[in-house]
Amino acid sequence: MKIPIIVMVLFVFSGVVACKQTPESTIETIERSSLTDWTAATHEEGTPNYDVVFNQNQLNTIEISITASDWAAINSDMVSKAGYAFGSRSSNTGGAGGPPAGGGAGGAGGGNALDLISGDPIYVPVSFKFNGKEWYKVGFRLKGNSSLSNAWGAGIYKLPFRVKFDEFEDDYPAIKNQRFYGFKELSFSPGQGDNSLMRDKLASDIFREAGIPAAQTAFYKLYINFGSGSKYCGVYTMVEVIDDTMTDKQFTADDGNIYKPESTLSSFVESAFEKKNNEKEADYSDVKAFVAALNATNRTTAPATWRANLEKTFDVNHFLKYLAINNTIVNWDVYGAMAHNYYLYTPKATGQIKWIPWDFNLSMQSTSGSSSTNQGNRAVSLAMTEVTSSWPLLYYVANDATYFAQYKAYIKAFNTDVFQASRISAIIDKHHALIGSAVSQEVSPYSYLSSTSDYTNALSTLKQHIATRNQAVVDFLK
């Protein structure tokens, strides 16, 4: 039986009633029997199939189709959030993936100065096909901040986005709990600011190999119809969303709070700790306790007590290992220069918050350290001598002899066991063999590359960067 779906929401502002309807393309009916590609194994809830979704040895294809009216709705929404229409700016303040001049985190505990897009863009329903099989009325929205702002302003269609497979299930009960081989949401990184198109994947894999949980990734070819025909948008990195699926897989627990902060951790500001789950419980006691313990006044007068209390709330050992990796590879668009691109997860079994790194397209390519600041495109140096108390988690670790010694030991082990130039160069070559041909087919305005040489030169630069960092570690540890 077909069930007609009409969705209307009333908003009242100062006595005035406004009407907001679901996007035009959703005002229709569908029933499960009409979804010809729907199977329990591919479209319904179940154990996530990492082997299929994050295939490491095959470059799979995804096709996305957006109606012309929904693309117009996206443009209108972005005008309101970014302040300009698609392709209406020839240059952007931040350059190729960088922050605005004078960027960096501000405030005593939350937020930063990099809010180029005001709020999350809208979702619209799209057709999503994977190797020819369709998923229906999938929620599609743009994502990102400087990366989205730069691409949007320049009129580059290779935009960062994410999909949510059951976003429109209230409009379409037939797709209730729709999943993509068990996954509810996925993120797509276009490699903005990274001509090698590998850094998101390479860094995430390196973190996991070195013992720090991070999102799983895979390369994909993308074709997107923006309402006027399918266009080849090149090679993307599909990135696992940090949710209970990821924590269950890599932490063997999915019951704790997950946060995506915009905070320097100088103080607790609730609005700076976005909850990604357990929203109804509104329990922030774990991060409150962590921030309080971190900034306790006994840090210098009773360091052993300070460390013990901090470790009750936060897995410091885990963080030190992360920090050793992050500072070795060089990653500036993260805590220490920007108060974002990290998650916090608190397994209930231990109550110790875990640090989860995120978003690596601008890693492994910037200089590190500065005599006066670690903001802008300056990553934190290995010695961390430039870090100030504006970044308490880094500053206090760097100034605690016990923690700093552990940190140095992790740097040495990482450089020796994982981050050797010959090993990583072989991985880069393997990735090139997989995606090189597809990258060579990218053309403007559906690519950030002006020519194929941009890509091949970036591979050489990436390899040289790793060799340079190997030597930087040797010099630091002398």
VOPAGU-2260 file (C-alpha; in pm, 1 decimal, decimal comma):
REM VOPAGU-2260
SITE   aa  ch    i         X         Y         Z
SITE  MET   A    0       0,0       0,0       0,0
SITE  LYS   A    1     134,2     341,9     -88,9
SITE  ILE   A    2     135,2     592,8     194,5
SITE  PRO   A    3     130,6     959,4      90,1
SITE  ILE   A    4     388,9    1162,4     278,2
SITE  ILE   A    5     349,3    1535,7     327,2
SITE  VAL   A    6     577,0    1706,5     573,3
SITE  MET   A    7     513,1    2056,7     699,7
SITE  VAL   A    8     679,7    2226,2     996,6
SITE  LEU   A    9     557,0    2547,7    1151,6
SITE  PHE   A   10     799,7    2795,5    1302,0
SITE  VAL   A   11     679,1    3086,9    1508,8
SITE  PHE   A   12     892,2    3399,6    1538,1
SITE  SER   A   13     750,9    3687,8    1739,4
SITE  GLY   A   14     397,1    3592,3    1651,6
SITE  VAL   A   15     465,5    3542,1    1280,6
SITE  VAL   A   16     406,6    3192,9    1142,6
SITE  ALA   A   17     645,1    3069,3     872,6
SITE  CYS   A   18     606,0    2751,1     673,6
SITE  LYS   A   19     897,5    2528,3     580,8
SITE  GLN   A   20     845,7    2231,2     353,6
SITE  THR   A   21    1062,0    1931,1     283,0
SITE  PRO   A   22    1275,5    1983,3     -35,2
SITE  GLU   A   23    1064,6    1964,7    -351,0
SITE  SER   A   24    1201,2    1630,7    -464,6
SITE  THR   A   25    1085,1    1458,0    -143,7
SITE  ILE   A   26     714,4    1537,7    -189,0
SITE  GLU   A   27     620,3    1203,4    -340,2
SITE  THR   A   28     554,1     850,0    -228,9
SITE  ILE   A   29     766,8     538,5    -246,7
SITE  GLU   A   30     724,0     189,0    -113,6
SITE  ARG   A   31     977,1     -80,6     -36,7
SITE  SER   A   32     867,9    -300,9    -326,4
SITE  SER   A   33     969,5     -26,6    -572,1
SITE  LEU   A   34    1327,2     -18,4    -442,1
SITE  THR   A   35    1462,8    -269,1    -690,5
SITE  ASP   A   36    1820,6    -278,2    -559,3
SITE  TRP   A   37    1720,7    -315,4    -193,8
SITE  THR   A   38    1849,9    -624,7     -13,5
SITE  ALA   A   39    1888,7    -696,2     355,6
SITE  ALA   A   40    2262,2    -754,8     316,6
SITE  THR   A   41    2331,6    -424,2     142,3
SITE  HIS   A   42    2066,7    -176,3     261,2
SITE  GLU   A   43    1960,4    -272,8     614,0
SITE  GLU   A   44    2108,3    -255,0     961,9
SITE  GLY   A   45    2367,1    -518,5    1041,0
SITE  THR   A   46    2734,2    -573,2    1103,7
SITE  PRO   A   47    2929,9    -313,5     904,7
SITE  ASN   A   48    3114,9    -473,0     612,7
SITE  TYR   A   49    3456,2    -306,7     619,5
SITE  ASP   A   50    3593,7    -535,0     348,7
SITE  VAL   A   51    3341,6    -407,2      95,3
SITE  VAL   A   52    3312,0     -41,9     197,1
SITE  PHE   A   53    3678,9      16,6     272,0
SITE  ASN   A   54    3834,0    -205,3       8,7
SITE  GLN   A   55    4207,6    -141,6      15,8
SITE  ASN   A   56    4291,6    -305,6    -314,5
SITE  GLN   A   57    4022,8    -181,8    -553,0
SITE  LEU   A   58    3918,0     162,2    -675,8
SITE  ASN   A   59    3539,4     143,0    -665,4
SITE  THR   A   60    3296,6     390,6    -820,5
SITE  ILE   A   61    3016,6     595,7    -664,7
SITE  GLU   A   62    2758,6     791,0    -862,2
SITE  ILE   A   63    2551,1    1062,9    -695,1
SITE  SER   A   64    2259,0    1240,2    -857,9
SITE  ILE   A   65    2123,1    1570,9    -721,7
SITE  THR   A   66    1817,3    1735,3    -876,0
SITE  ALA   A   67    1855,0    2082,1   -1022,1
SITE  SER   A   68    1613,1    2220,9    -763,3
SITE  ASP   A   69    1805,8    2066,9    -474,9
SITE  TRP   A   70    2137,4    2198,7    -611,1
SITE  ALA   A   71    1971,7    2542,0    -622,4
SITE  ALA   A   72    1861,7    2491,0    -260,7
SITE  ILE   A   73    2220,2    2404,4    -163,1
SITE  ASN   A   74    2343,7    2720,2    -334,4
SITE  SER   A   75    2083,7    2934,7    -159,9
SITE  ASP   A   76    2171,9    2781,1     175,2
SITE  MET   A   77    2543,2    2839,2     117,9
SITE  VAL   A   78    2480,1    3202,5      25,7
SITE  SER   A   79    2319,3    3245,4     366,5
SITE  LYS   A   80    2595,9    3055,4     548,9
SITE  ALA   A   81    2910,2    3157,4     359,3
SITE  GLY   A   82    2792,9    3490,5     221,9
SITE  TYR   A   83    2846,1    3420,2    -146,2
SITE  ALA   A   84    2722,6    3201,0    -429,8
SITE  PHE   A   85    2909,6    2911,0    -587,6
SITE  GLY   A   86    3202,6    3031,3    -798,8
SITE  SER   A   87    3152,2    3397,2    -712,4
SITE  ARG   A   88    3493,3    3455,0    -552,9
SITE  SER   A   89    3819,5    3424,0    -745,5
SITE  SER   A   90    4026,9    3386,4    -429,1
SITE  ASN   A   91    3971,6    3321,7     -61,3
SITE  THR   A   92    4129,2    3455,8     252,7
SITE  GLY   A   93    4277,7    3125,8     351,4
SITE  GLY   A   94    4451,8    3025,8      29,3
SITE  ALA   A   95    4486,8    2659,6     -60,0
SITE  GLY   A   96    4340,9    2504,2     246,4
SITE  GLY   A   97    4495,5    2740,2     496,3
SITE  PRO   A   98    4326,6    2947,7     763,2
SITE  PRO   A   99    4250,3    3316,4     741,4
SITE  ALA   A  100    4534,3    3545,7     840,4
SITE  GLY   A  101    4562,6    3552,1    1215,9
SITE  GLY   A  102    4366,4    3229,1    1246,9
SITE  GLY   A  103    4380,5    2994,3    1537,2
SITE  ALA   A  104    4175,5    2924,9    1840,7
SITE  GLY   A  105    4044,2    3196,3    2055,8
SITE  GLY   A  106    3853,8    3231,7    2375,9
SITE  ALA   A  107    3915,0    3070,1    2706,4
SITE  GLY   A  108    3816,9    2720,3    2627,7
SITE  GLY   A  109    3610,6    2695,2    2317,3
SITE  GLY   A  110    3568,1    2806,5    1962,6
SITE  ASN   A  111    3817,0    2945,2    1718,9
SITE  ALA   A  112    3851,9    3212,0    1454,9
SITE  LEU   A  113    3805,0    2978,5    1159,5
SITE  ASP   A  114    3426,1    2984,1    1137,7
SITE  LEU   A  115    3402,4    3058,2     764,7
SITE  ILE   A  116    3081,7    2858,8     718,9
SITE  SER   A  117    2809,9    2943,8     967,7
SITE  GLY   A  118    2658,2    2613,8    1078,3
SITE  ASP   A  119    2616,3    2286,9     892,8
SITE  PRO   A  120    2486,0    2306,6     534,9
SITE  ILE   A  121    2145,9    2154,9     457,8
SITE  TYR   A  122    2080,2    1794,2     363,4
SITE  VAL   A  123    1909,4    1713,2      34,8
SITE  PRO   A  124    1794,6    1368,3     -86,9
SITE  VAL   A  125    2005,4    1212,5    -361,3
SITE  SER   A  126    2037,1     891,3    -557,1
SITE  PHE   A  127    2353,6     711,2    -445,6
SITE  LYS   A  128    2495,2     429,4    -657,1
SITE  PHE   A  129    2786,1     203,5    -568,7
SITE  ASN   A  130    2919,4      -3,9    -856,9
SITE  GLY   A  131    2578,9      30,3   -1021,1
SITE  LYS   A  132    2361,0     -62,3    -719,1
SITE  GLU   A  133    2132,9     217,8    -591,8
SITE  TRP   A  134    2063,7     352,0    -243,1
SITE  TYR   A  135    1755,0     571,3    -219,1
SITE  LYS   A  136    1685,3     926,0     -97,7
SITE  VAL   A  137    2021,9     937,7      76,0
SITE  GLY   A  138    2091,5    1253,1     275,5
SITE  PHE   A  139    2371,1    1456,8     114,6
SITE  ARG   A  140    2525,8    1771,2     258,2
SITE  LEU   A  141    2842,0    1969,8     207,6
SITE  LYS   A  142    3092,1    1970,5     493,3
SITE  GLY   A  143    3408,1    2144,8     603,0
SITE  ASN   A  144    3519,6    2494,9     678,8
SITE  SER   A  145    3820,2    2645,8     499,9
SITE  SER   A  146    3826,2    2355,3     252,8
SITE  LEU   A  147    3459,3    2404,6     168,4
SITE  SER   A  148    3485,4    2783,2     165,1
SITE  ASN   A  149    3777,7    2782,3     -77,0
SITE  ALA   A  150    3627,3    2529,0    -317,2
SITE  TRP   A  151    3283,4    2688,8    -306,2
SITE  GLY   A  152    3413,8    3037,4    -370,1
SITE  ALA   A  153    3634,7    2921,9    -656,1
SITE  GLY   A  154    3355,6    2725,9    -824,1
SITE  ILE   A  155    3528,8    2387,9    -795,3
SITE  TYR   A  156    3272,7    2107,4    -805,6
SITE  LYS   A  157    3499,7    1863,0    -625,0
SITE  LEU   A  158    3342,5    1958,8    -293,4
SITE  PRO   A  159    3380,8    1791,7      46,4
SITE  PHE   A  160    3060,3    1625,4     159,9
SITE  ARG   A  161    2906,0    1359,7     377,1
SITE  VAL   A  162    2610,0    1126,1     333,4
SITE  LYS   A  163    2357,9     991,7     582,4
SITE  PHE   A  164    2161,5     696,9     453,3
SITE  ASP   A  165    1853,0     731,0     674,5
SITE  GLU   A  166    1836,2    1111,6     693,0
SITE  PHE   A  167    1500,6    1121,0     510,9
SITE  GLU   A  168    1341,2     812,1     663,0
SITE  ASP   A  169    1062,4    1020,8     822,8
SITE  ASP   A  170     965,2    1143,5     475,9
SITE  TYR   A  171    1006,8     796,2     328,8
SITE  PRO   A  172     922,0     516,0     573,3
SITE  ALA   A  173    1024,0     267,7     303,6
SITE  ILE   A  174    1390,7     357,2     362,5
SITE  LYS   A  175    1372,3     339,3     743,2
SITE  ASN   A  176    1713,0     242,4     886,1
SITE  GLN   A  177    1869,0     237,4     539,7
SITE  ARG   A  178    2238,8     150,6     564,0
SITE  PHE   A  179    2532,8     113,9     325,8
SITE  TYR   A  180    2659,7    -233,9     401,8
SITE  GLY   A  181    2593,9    -160,2     769,2
SITE  PHE   A  182    2719,2     200,4     772,4
SITE  LYS   A  183    2482,3     484,3     857,4
SITE  GLU   A  184    2703,0     780,7     762,4
SITE  LEU   A  185    3017,6     834,7     556,1
SITE  SER   A  186    3239,9    1132,5     485,7
SITE  PHE   A  187    3410,0    1216,1     155,2
SITE  SER   A  188    3733,3    1415,3     135,3
SITE  PRO   A  189    3830,5    1556,5    -208,2
SITE  GLY   A  190    4194,6    1626,6    -124,0
SITE  GLN   A  191    4161,7    2004,0    -118,6
SITE  GLY   A  192    4504,4    2149,5     -42,6
SITE  ASP   A  193    4668,4    1811,8    -113,6
SITE  ASN   A  194    4779,8    1754,3    -472,0
SITE  SER   A  195    4893,4    1401,2    -384,3
SITE  LEU   A  196    4532,0    1311,4    -291,3
SITE  MET   A  197    4682,5    1066,6     -40,4
SITE  ARG   A  198    4735,4    1247,1     286,7
SITE  ASP   A  199    4392,6    1178,5     439,6
SITE  LYS   A  200    4434,9     809,1     381,5
SITE  LEU   A  201    4806,7     781,7     446,0
SITE  ALA   A  202    4800,3     964,8     780,3
SITE  SER   A  203    4492,0     780,2     905,3
SITE  ASP   A  204    4648,8     445,3     821,0
SITE  ILE   A  205    4976,8     547,3     984,2
SITE  PHE   A  206    4802,7     643,2    1307,8
SITE  ARG   A  207    4622,3     310,2    1326,3
SITE  GLU   A  208    4935,0     111,9    1243,2
SITE  ALA   A  209    5115,4     291,7    1525,2
SITE  GLY   A  210    4841,2     201,7    1772,8
SITE  ILE   A  211    4616,1     509,4    1767,8
SITE  PRO   A  212    4257,5     445,7    1653,6
SITE  ALA   A  213    4157,7     664,9    1361,0
SITE  ALA   A  214    3892,9     654,8    1090,5
SITE  GLN   A  215    3916,5     382,9     827,1
SITE  THR   A  216    3956,5     511,2     470,8
SITE  ALA   A  217    3944,8     401,3     106,2
SITE  PHE   A  218    3986,6     562,9    -235,2
SITE  TYR   A  219    3683,7     605,2    -463,7
SITE  LYS   A  220    3607,7     745,0    -807,2
SITE  LEU   A  221    3314,9     989,5    -792,2
SITE  TYR   A  222    3064,2    1090,7   -1056,5
SITE  ILE   A  223    2817,2    1360,2    -949,0
SITE  ASN   A  224    2516,1    1498,0   -1131,1
SITE  PHE   A  225    2448,4    1853,2   -1009,1
SITE  GLY   A  226    2123,0    1868,4   -1202,4
SITE  SER   A  227    2261,8    1897,7   -1554,2
SITE  GLY   A  228    2427,9    1564,8   -1624,3
SITE  SER   A  229    2683,4    1340,0   -1459,2
SITE  LYS   A  230    3034,4    1484,1   -1422,3
SITE  TYR   A  231    3354,9    1304,3   -1328,2
SITE  CYS   A  232    3474,5    1457,4   -1002,1
SITE  GLY   A  233    3786,8    1250,4    -967,2
SITE  VAL   A  234    3934,8    1058,5    -678,6
SITE  TYR   A  235    3799,4    1107,1    -327,3
SITE  THR   A  236    3893,6     948,1       1,0
SITE  MET   A  237    3595,7     792,8     173,3
SITE  VAL   A  238    3639,0     844,1     548,0
SITE  GLU   A  239    3465,3     654,9     826,1
SITE  VAL   A  240    3254,3     879,3    1049,1
SITE  ILE   A  241    3351,6     875,7    1416,6
SITE  ASP   A  242    3046,5     712,8    1573,3
SITE  ASP   A  243    2956,6     404,1    1775,6
SITE  THR   A  244    3043,1     180,4    1480,1
SITE  MET   A  245    3399,4     309,6    1476,4
SITE  THR   A  246    3444,0     298,2    1854,0
SITE  ASP   A  247    3303,0     -54,0    1871,7
SITE  LYS   A  248    3543,3    -168,3    1600,8
SITE  GLN   A  249    3857,8      -1,9    1734,6
SITE  PHE   A  250    3793,4      41,1    2108,3
SITE  THR   A  251    3567,4    -267,7    2142,2
SITE  ALA   A  252    3309,7     -46,3    2314,8
SITE  ASP   A  253    3029,3     175,2    2187,4
SITE  ASP   A  254    2856,4     289,3    2504,1
SITE  GLY   A  255    3045,4     606,3    2599,0
SITE  ASN   A  256    3011,7     970,7    2505,4
SITE  ILE   A  257    3161,1    1090,0    2177,0
SITE  TYR   A  258    3244,3    1460,3    2142,3
SITE  LYS   A  259    3370,9    1674,3    1855,5
SITE  PRO   A  260    3509,8    1974,3    2042,2
SITE  GLU   A  261    3598,1    2323,6    1925,6
SITE  SER   A  262    3800,2    2396,6    2236,5
SITE  THR   A  263    4149,1    2487,1    2351,7
SITE  LEU   A  264    4068,2    2297,2    2674,8
SITE  SER   A  265    4156,8    2602,1    2883,8
SITE  SER   A  266    3815,6    2585,2    3047,7
SITE  PHE   A  267    3489,0    2398,9    3004,1
SITE  VAL   A  268    3228,7    2565,8    2783,4
SITE  GLU   A  269    2942,9    2328,8    2709,8
SITE  SER   A  270    2868,7    2470,3    2364,5
SITE  ALA   A  271    3228,8    2394,7    2260,8
SITE  PHE   A  272    3181,3    2019,6    2317,7
SITE  GLU   A  273    2939,3    1899,5    2051,2
SITE  LYS   A  274    2794,1    1563,2    2146,9
SITE  LYS   A  275    2778,3    1310,7    1864,4
SITE  ASN   A  276    2573,1    1060,9    2064,5
SITE  ASN   A  277    2381,5    1033,3    2392,3
SITE  GLU   A  278    2245,3    1383,3    2331,2
SITE  LYS   A  279    1931,9    1330,1    2539,3
SITE  GLU   A  280    2134,1    1244,1    2847,6
SITE  ALA   A  281    2314,0    1580,6    2827,1
SITE  ASP   A  282    2581,4    1444,5    3061,1
SITE  TYR   A  283    2912,3    1628,6    3025,4
SITE  SER   A  284    3060,1    1517,1    3355,7
SITE  ASP   A  285    3344,7    1326,7    3187,0
SITE  VAL   A  286    3483,2    1622,8    2990,5
SITE  LYS   A  287    3415,2    1860,9    3279,2
SITE  ALA   A  288    3627,3    1643,8    3508,0
SITE  PHE   A  289    3901,5    1616,5    3246,4
SITE  VAL   A  290    3928,2    1990,7    3186,1
SITE  ALA   A  291    3921,5    2059,3    3560,2
SITE  ALA   A  292    4197,0    1804,3    3630,2
SITE  LEU   A  293    4407,8    1933,8    3341,6
SITE  ASN   A  294    4396,8    2291,7    3465,2
SITE  ALA   A  295    4429,1    2216,2    3837,5
SITE  THR   A  296    4652,8    2456,4    4027,2
SITE  ASN   A  297    4857,9    2176,5    4187,6
SITE  ARG   A  298    5028,5    2099,2    3856,1
SITE  THR   A  299    5354,7    2261,0    3961,9
SITE  THR   A  300    5328,6    2226,7    4340,3
SITE  ALA   A  301    5234,0    1857,4    4347,7
SITE  PRO   A  302    5302,6    1718,0    3997,9
SITE  ALA   A  303    5261,4    1350,6    4094,6
SITE  THR   A  304    4916,0    1421,3    4239,2
SITE  TRP   A  305    4826,5    1630,8    3935,7
SITE  ARG   A  306    4927,3    1348,4    3700,9
SITE  ALA   A  307    4734,6    1088,2    3901,5
SITE  ASN   A  308    4416,0    1295,4    3900,6
SITE  LEU   A  309    4450,1    1375,8    3530,6
SITE  GLU   A  310    4497,7    1009,7    3442,3
SITE  LYS   A  311    4175,7     919,5    3621,4
SITE  THR   A  312    3985,4    1124,8    3364,7
SITE  PHE   A  313    4205,5    1112,2    3054,1
SITE  ASP   A  314    4422,2     844,8    2891,5
SITE  VAL   A  315    4742,1    1048,1    2892,2
SITE  ASN   A  316    4956,6     760,7    2769,0
SITE  HIS   A  317    4733,2     725,2    2462,8
SITE  PHE   A  318    4752,3    1100,0    2400,2
SITE  LEU   A  319    5130,9    1107,3    2427,7
SITE  LYS   A  320    5156,1     837,2    2162,0
SITE  TYR   A  321    4918,7    1034,1    1938,7
SITE  LEU   A  322    5117,5    1353,2    1998,3
SITE  ALA   A  323    5446,8    1184,7    1910,6
SITE  ILE   A  324    5301,0    1073,4    1576,6
SITE  ASN   A  325    5128,5    1403,0    1502,3
SITE  ASN   A  326    5436,8    1613,9    1570,2
SITE  THR   A  327    5662,5    1379,3    1376,7
SITE  ILE   A  328    5457,3    1375,4    1058,1
SITE  VAL   A  329    5379,6    1752,0    1089,3
SITE  ASN   A  330    5011,0    1832,3    1110,1
SITE  TRP   A  331    4917,2    2193,9    1171,4
SITE  ASP   A  332    4538,9    2199,2    1118,6
SITE  VAL   A  333    4475,5    2051,0    1460,5
SITE  TYR   A  334    4489,4    2122,8    1833,8
SITE  GLY   A  335    4792,9    2340,4    1893,9
SITE  ALA   A  336    4717,1    2575,6    1605,2
SITE  MET   A  337    4342,5    2528,0    1561,1
SITE  ALA   A  338    4097,6    2419,2    1827,1
SITE  HIS   A  339    3937,0    2151,9    1612,3
SITE  ASN   A  340    3989,5    1828,8    1416,7
SITE  TYR   A  341    3982,5    1594,1    1712,5
SITE  TYR   A  342    3724,0    1379,3    1886,9
SITE  LEU   A  343    3702,4    1264,9    2247,8
SITE  TYR   A  344    3556,3     927,8    2342,6
SITE  THR   A  345    3492,1     800,2    2695,4
SITE  PRO   A  346    3447,4     421,9    2727,4
SITE  LYS   A  347    3222,2     361,3    3027,7
SITE  ALA   A  348    3435,5      68,1    3141,3
SITE  THR   A  349    3733,9     290,0    3220,2
SITE  GLY   A  350    3596,7     644,3    3234,0
SITE  GLN   A  351    3923,3     761,5    3074,3
SITE  ILE   A  352    3873,9     990,0    2776,6
SITE  LYS   A  353    4048,6     879,9    2456,1
SITE  TRP   A  354    4182,5    1124,6    2197,1
SITE  ILE   A  355    4083,5    1049,5    1835,8
SITE  PRO   A  356    4260,6    1241,0    1555,3
SITE  TRP   A  357    4064,0    1361,6    1252,4
SITE  ASP   A  358    4110,0    1526,6     910,3
SITE  PHE   A  359    4458,6    1493,0     763,1
SITE  ASN   A  360    4445,6    1646,7     415,0
SITE  LEU   A  361    4678,4    1927,4     527,8
SITE  SER   A  362    4921,0    1705,4     716,7
SITE  MET   A  363    5273,4    1606,4     611,8
SITE  GLN   A  364    5341,7    1920,0     412,5
SITE  SER   A  365    5390,7    2222,4     641,3
SITE  THR   A  366    5684,7    2350,2     839,0
SITE  SER   A  367    5684,2    2307,5    1214,9
SITE  GLY   A  368    5770,2    2532,1    1502,1
SITE  SER   A  369    5795,4    2908,2    1535,2
SITE  SER   A  370    5983,6    3142,0    1762,0
SITE  SER   A  371    5671,8    3331,2    1860,5
SITE  THR   A  372    5358,2    3140,2    1773,4
SITE  ASN   A  373    5222,7    2804,5    1671,6
SITE  GLN   A  374    4918,4    2939,2    1493,7
SITE  GLY   A  375    4851,8    2977,3    1123,2
SITE  ASN   A  376    5022,7    2715,0     910,0
SITE  ARG   A  377    5291,8    2640,7    1166,7
SITE  ALA   A  378    5263,4    2297,3    1319,8
SITE  VAL   A  379    5383,8    2221,6    1668,2
SITE  SER   A  380    5754,0    2137,3    1672,9
SITE  LEU   A  381    5897,9    1816,4    1816,2
SITE  ALA   A  382    6042,5    2005,3    2112,4
SITE  MET   A  383    5719,6    2206,5    2165,7
SITE  THR   A  384    5921,2    2493,8    2310,4
SITE  GLU   A  385    5708,1    2747,7    2124,1
SITE  VAL   A  386    5379,5    2626,2    2272,7
SITE  THR   A  387    5215,9    2863,2    2519,6
SITE  SER   A  388    4965,4    2811,1    2800,2
SITE  SER   A  389    4688,4    2897,8    2552,0
SITE  TRP   A  390    4711,3    2528,2    2463,9
SITE  PRO   A  391    4720,9    2373,9    2813,2
SITE  LEU   A  392    4718,2    2007,8    2711,4
SITE  LEU   A  393    5035,1    2056,2    2505,3
SITE  TYR   A  394    5198,6    2310,1    2730,3
SITE  TYR   A  395    5154,6    2111,0    3050,0
SITE  VAL   A  396    5275,2    1786,5    2889,7
SITE  ALA   A  397    5580,6    1960,3    2745,3
SITE  ASN   A  398    5667,8    2107,1    3083,2
SITE  ASP   A  399    5622,1    1787,1    3283,9
SITE  ALA   A  400    5945,8    1586,4    3289,8
SITE  THR   A  401    5770,8    1251,5    3331,9
SITE  TYR   A  402    5529,7    1301,8    3041,7
SITE  PHE   A  403    5791,2    1458,4    2815,7
SITE  ALA   A  404    6021,0    1159,4    2860,1
SITE  GLN   A  405    5738,2     923,7    2761,2
SITE  TYR   A  406    5658,8    1142,5    2461,9
SITE  LYS   A  407    6021,3    1128,1    2341,4
SITE  ALA   A  408    6026,4     750,2    2375,3
SITE  TYR   A  409    5714,3     725,2    2158,2
SITE  ILE   A  410    5872,2     948,9    1893,0
SITE  LYS   A  411    6175,6     723,1    1875,0
SITE  ALA   A  412    5967,0     406,6    1847,5
SITE  PHE   A  413    5737,6     555,1    1582,6
SITE  ASN   A  414    6026,5     681,2    1370,5
SITE  THR   A  415    6201,4     344,3    1391,8
SITE  ASP   A  416    5909,8     102,2    1361,1
SITE  VAL   A  417    5652,5     275,7    1138,4
SITE  PHE   A  418    5762,6     600,8     975,7
SITE  GLN   A  419    6070,8     491,5     786,2
SITE  ALA   A  420    6101,8     663,6     448,2
SITE  SER   A  421    6150,3     341,2     252,3
SITE  ARG   A  422    5837,2     182,6     401,6
SITE  ILE   A  423    5613,3     483,2     348,8
SITE  SER   A  424    5748,7     542,9      -1,2
SITE  ALA   A  425    5649,0     187,6     -93,6
SITE  ILE   A  426    5296,8     254,7      36,9
SITE  ILE   A  427    5278,8     576,9    -165,6
SITE  ASP   A  428    5381,7     382,6    -475,9
SITE  LYS   A  429    5111,5     125,1    -407,5
SITE  HIS   A  430    4848,1     397,4    -376,9
SITE  HIS   A  431    4974,0     558,3    -697,1
SITE  ALA   A  432    4935,9     229,3    -882,2
SITE  LEU   A  433    4574,6     216,3    -764,6
SITE  ILE   A  434    4462,2     575,6    -829,2
SITE  GLY   A  435    4715,5     729,3   -1068,1
SITE  SER   A  436    4520,7     659,8   -1386,0
SITE  ALA   A  437    4195,6     791,3   -1234,9
SITE  VAL   A  438    4369,8    1106,2   -1110,0
SITE  SER   A  439    4510,2    1173,9   -1458,6
SITE  GLN   A  440    4151,5    1196,4   -1588,6
SITE  GLU   A  441    4057,8    1484,4   -1357,5
SITE  VAL   A  442    3988,3    1819,7   -1526,4
SITE  SER   A  443    3885,5    2168,6   -1415,2
SITE  PRO   A  444    3647,1    2271,5   -1262,1
SITE  TYR   A  445    3604,9    1920,5   -1117,1
SITE  SER   A  446    3957,3    1901,2    -976,3
SITE  TYR   A  447    4205,3    2105,0    -772,1
SITE  LEU   A  448    4484,0    1997,8   -1006,6
SITE  SER   A  449    4585,8    2226,4   -1291,9
SITE  SER   A  450    4774,7    1939,4   -1457,4
SITE  THR   A  451    4880,5    1580,9   -1396,0
SITE  SER   A  452    5227,7    1707,1   -1308,1
SITE  ASP   A  453    5076,8    1871,7    -998,7
SITE  TYR   A  454    4994,9    1522,7    -878,3
SITE  THR   A  455    5323,1    1352,6    -968,6
SITE  ASN   A  456    5530,3    1639,0    -824,6
SITE  ALA   A  457    5329,8    1617,7    -502,9
SITE  LEU   A  458    5419,6    1249,3    -466,0
SITE  SER   A  459    5789,5    1332,4    -483,5
SITE  THR   A  460    5744,1    1615,6    -234,2
SITE  LEU   A  461    5558,7    1385,1       2,8
SITE  LYS   A  462    5835,0    1125,3      -7,6
SITE  GLN   A  463    6097,5    1390,4      53,3
SITE  HIS   A  464    5899,4    1526,8     347,6
SITE  ILE   A  465    5903,3    1188,8     519,6
SITE  ALA   A  466    6279,8    1152,6     474,8
SITE  THR   A  467    6328,1    1504,1     611,1
SITE  ARG   A  468    6118,6    1424,6     916,5
SITE  ASN   A  469    6314,7    1104,7     981,1
SITE  GLN   A  470    6626,9    1318,1    1009,1
SITE  ALA   A  471    6445,8    1579,9    1219,0
SITE  VAL   A  472    6365,9    1309,6    1474,3
SITE  VAL   A  473    6726,6    1193,3    1483,0
SITE  ASP   A  474    6841,0    1550,3    1546,5
SITE  PHE   A  475    6575,6    1605,1    1815,3
SITE  LEU   A  476    6668,8    1290,4    2005,6
SITE  LYS   A  477    7045,5    1359,8    2014,2
